[in-house]
Amino acid sequence: AVVSTQSTGVYFINSGLGDRLVSDAAERTLSKDLKECETCTWYPVTDGEEGLKMKITHHHGVTGITWHASGKYLAVTMRDSPNCAVLIHNLQKASSQKPFNKSKGQIQQVAFHPNKPFFFVLTQRYVRVYNLVKQAMVRKLVCGVKWASCMAIHPKGDNLIVGSYDKTLVWFDMDLSTKPYKSLQQHKKAVRDVCFHSRLPLYSSVSDDCSAIVTHGMVYDDLVKNPLIVPVKVLRAHKPCTKYGVLCNVFHPALPWLFTGGSDGDIWLYV
C-alpha cells in the first residue's frame, strides 16, 4: 500500500505492484467499513481513481507519517493538536489509539523500533522512548543540540542518528549512554532528513546546503566494539529554492541506491 497526505487526510492506495498475493492482501486490508473514532474517522473509497481505497480524516493537519516495519501500523503526527499530537493506526483492525495524552514539547518526528514494542518521539532537544505494551516512558535521550529536526533508527534498533537545524548530526548508541556517542558537523546548513539503509552499513543525511552525504556506519554484534562511522561520498545535484535545499531522502530496500527530493521540485536517484 502507498500512503499520501493532504491537510487532515491520510489516503491509502493499492499500487498493484509486486506479487499478486501481496497485492490481494493489501486489497483485503484496505477494504474497511465506515468507522468513526474519537480522534479520527475511517472512510472506505469505493469509486476511487488510481487505486485509492481508503482514507482517514483527522481533527488537525497531518505533518508526518511513519510506517511500522511489519506494515500493520501507521503513526501520524499532528503538531498543531494540543491533546492528540500522535495517533497510531492499526490497519488490520481499523482502530486508532493515542500513545500518550499530552506531548512534552513540539514533536518533530516519531519512529517505531524495528522489532520491539518501543516508540521513539523526537522533540526539540530530546528523544523519548516509550514502551507501547507497558504504556510508559523507558528512556530519555539528550540530543545536545539547539533544535533537532529529524531522526532515523538503525535496522538493529540499538543505535539512532538525529539531525538538527544547527547543522549537527549526533549518533546514539543506546547500549552505552543516554548522551550522544559521536557528534558530526558535515553540513554547512540545517539538516533536513536522515535515513539508514535496511541491509547495508550506510546512512545518508541531506541539508539546506543542497548536499546529500552518504556515510559508512557499521554496527558490530560484539558489544565491546563501538560503531565505526566513516564519510563516503558527498552528492550534489539539487538547486537551492528560496532558503531550502534537499528535504528528504530514502535508500532502496535492497540495492545501494539513494533517492533524494528537493525544494526545487526534483527527485534524484544516485546509484
N, C-alpha and C positions, 0 to 999 in steps of 0.2 A: 504494500500500500504506500501511496505517496501522500504527504500532508502539505497543505498550504494554508496561510493565514491571511485574513483581511479584516481589519478592525477588530470586532469582538468575536469573529467566527473562525473556527478551525475546520477545514474541508478535507475529506478523505477521498482519495481517488484510487481505483484499482487500475493500475497501468497495464495489466495483462502481460507483462514481460516475464521471462523466465519459464520455469517448469509449469506445466498445466495444473499439476496437483497443488502447487503453491498458489497459483492464481485462483483456483477454485476455493482454496481455504480462505484466502483474503476476501473472496466474494461472500462466503458464509459469515465471516467475522463482521463485515461491514453491513450486513443485512439486518438492521435493527428497527424496532418499532419506536414510535414517538415516546419519549420519556422525559418528564420534567423533574429536575432535582432542585434543591435549594440554591445551588450555586450556578447551575447551567441547565441547558435543555438540549437533548439529543434529537435530531431530526433525520428521518430517512429521506433520501432523494431518489424518487422513482423515475423522474424524467430528466436526470442529469446528463449533461453533454460531456464527451471526452472521458467517460468512465467515472464521473462524480457519483458517489454512492451515499455519502452521509456527511452531516455537518453538526458541529457542536457550537452553540452560541453561549457567550459568557456575559456577565453584567458589566465588565470593564474591558478595555482594549488589551489584546494579547500582544505581549512584547517578546515572547520567546517560546520555543517548543523543544523538548528533548525526549528522545526515544529510549526506552529500556532495551538492553541487548536482546532480550527474548522477543521483542516486538509486540508483547501483550499490553504494555503500559506506555502511557504518554504523559509527560509532565508539561504543564502550561504555566507560564509566569505572566502576571499582570501587575506591573509596578505601581499603577495608579490606584489599585484597590487597597483600602486601609485594613480590611479584615480577611481578605482572601487573595493574597498575593501569589499563591501557588496552588494549583489543583493537579491531582494525579488521576488520570482516566484509565479505567480498566476496559479495554476494547471487547474482550470476550463476554464480560458480564454487563457491559453498558452501564457502568457505575462510576461515580466520581467521589473523591474524598479530599479533604484538606489535611495535609500532614501536620499543620500547626495552625493555631488561630490567628496569631499576630506575628509578623516578621520583625526581627531585630535589625533594623536598618533597611535601606533600599536594596532590593535584591537585583544583582547584576546577571546572575546565571545560576542554573541548577543542573545537576547531573546525577545519574544512577551509578552505583557501584556495579561493575560488570558481572559479579557472581555472588554478592552478598546483599542482604536487605538494608543497605546503607544508602542514604540520600545526602548529597552534598549541596550546600546552599552558599553561594558566594555573595557577600555584601561588600561594602566599600573597603574594609580593612581586614575582614575575617572570612574564613571558610568554616562553616558549622556542619558537622557530620551528624546525621540523625539515624537512629535505628528505627525503621518503619514498623517492625514487629513489636518492639517494646514501646514505640512512640515516645522516645526520649533522645535527648542530645547526648552523644557519646564522646565527642571530641570537638575542640575549637582550635583551629589553626590560625596563627598570627601571620599575616602576609608581609608586614613590614614595608608596605608601600602607601602612598598617599591616597590613591583611588584605584582599586582593582577594576578590571574591565571584562576579563574572560578567564576561563579555566578549562582544563582537559584532564581526564583521568586515564592513567596508564592502563592498558588491557589487563594487566595482572592485578590492578586495584590497590596496590600499596604505595604508589607514587602518583603525584599530580603536579601540573605546572599551572601557574597563574600569571596572566599578563596584566599590565596596568597602563593607565593613561600617562603616567610619568616615565614611560619608555623602558620599564624594567620587567624582566621575566624572573620569576622565582620558582625553584624546584623544591618540592616537599618529598621527603622520604618519611612516611608516617611511622615506620618502624624505629626511626631514630629520634625524632623530636616533633613538637608542635610548631617549631620555627623552621624557616627555610634551610634546606641543606646547601643550596647554592643560589646566588643572585647574579643575573646576567643582564648586561646593558648592551644589546646588539643593535637595537634600532635607534634612529635619531628622532622619532616622533612616537605618538601614542600607539600602543599595541592593541589591535582590534580583535584578533582571534588567534587561538592556538588549537592544535589537534595532534593526536598520536596516530601512527599507522597501526592497524589492528594486528598485523603479523610481523612486520619488520621493525627493527630498533631505530625508528625515525620519529621525529616530531617536527612540526612546522609552526612558525609564527608569522603573522602579517601585520602591517603597520600603515599609518598615515604617511610614512615616507615612501610609499609605493613599492615596498620590497617585501618579498617572502623569503625567509631564512629557514633552510632545511638543516636540521641538526641530528647527529647521531646520538641517541640516548639509550644506552644499554643498561638494562636492569638485570642483575645476576640472581640466580636462585640461591647462591651462597650468601647468607645474610651478613657475613663478615666483609664482603666486598661492597664498596659504595658504588652508586650508579656512575657510569662513565658518560660524560657529556662533551661532545666534540662538534663544533660547527662544520658543516659540509659544503653548503652552496648558498649564495645569495642570488635570488631570482628577481629580475626587474622587467616588467612588461607593461604594467598599468600606467596610465597617465593621471596626474592629480586632477581632482574636480572639486572646486572651492577649497575647503580646508581638509578634505578627507582623501584617503588613498585606497588601500586594499582593505575590504571589510570582512571577508570570510574566506576560509579555506577548508578543504577536506581531502583526505587521501582516498585512493581507490581501495576497496576492501582487500584485494589480493596483490595487485601489481604495484610497483614503485612509481605510481603516477600521482600527481598533485593537481587539484583543481582550485583555482582562486577566483573570487568575484570582487570587482572593484566599484568604486563610486562613479567611474567613467562609463558604467553600463556594460563592460566586457567581462566574459568568463574565459580564463586561460587554462589550458591543460599543459603541464610540464611532464615530460617522460624521460 
